[in-house]
Amino acid sequence: MPASQDESINDIVARLESISEEIADKALDALKSAHREGAVKRPETERQLSTARRAIEKAIGVLTRLD
C-alpha cells in the first residue's frame, strides 16, 4: 500500500478510535443515569450504543489489517 494511502487509513482509524471512545462515554452515561433512576436492567440506549461501538471496533480491526 502506498505511504499516502497508509497515512490516510491511519487517519481514519484514529478518527474511528475517537468516535468509539465518545460512544463508550455515552453508554456509560446511560448506565449511570439508569442506575440513578433505580433500573435493574441495562437500558436499551446503552445496548444500542454498545452495538454501535462494537461495529466501529470491528471496522478498526479490518482497517489495521490492510496490507
C-alpha positions, 0 to 999 in steps of 0.5 A, a space after each residue: 500500500 502506498 505511504 499516502 494511502 497508509 497515512 490516510 487509513 491511519 487517519 481514519 482509524 484514529 478518527 474511528 478510535 475517537 468516535 468509539 471512545 465518545 460512544 463508550 462515554 455515552 453508554 456509560 452515561 446511560 448506565 449511570 443515569 439508569 442506575 440513578 433512576 433505580 433500573 435493574 436492567 441495562 437500558 436499551 440506549 446503552 445496548 444500542 450504543 454498545 452495538 454501535 461501538 462494537 461495529 466501529 471496533 470491528 471496522 478498526 480491526 479490518 482497517 489495521 489489517 490492510 496490507 
